[in-house]
Amino acid sequence: MCKRGIAIPPGVKKYVAAVNAKTYPDPGTKSYSTICENIKDPLLPVKLATFLSIAKLLQPFLVTFQTDVLMVPFLHSELVKMITSILDLS
């Protein structure tokens, strides 16, 4: 999902520009207003890429602990590994 989110902004920028140029009607919704505000952010690609890299680190953790088997004894060590991995990114 996030990979797709990184690929979408150029198309969204074109759409917002077309709405501003009156080529398309203004939807006038709150979600469109939110998109208009956030698409102007020059750091949006960086924020999305950061989110993607953290999501890739969290995914194995979530897969491991979404089970009916008792996993609490392993929780501390896995959390330490995950947090260390996130801190190593910086």
Sequence and secondary structure as in RCSB ss.txt:
>XXXX:A:sequence
MCKRGIAIPPGVKKYVAAVNAKTYPDPGTKSYSTICENIKDPLLPVKLATFLSIAKLLQPFLVTFQTDVLMVPFL
HSELVKMITSILDLS
>XXXX:A:secstr
 HHHHHHSHHHHHHHHHHHHTTSS     HHHHHHHHHHT TTHHHHHHHHHHHHHHHHHHHHHHSSSS  HHHH
HHHHHHHHHHHHHT 
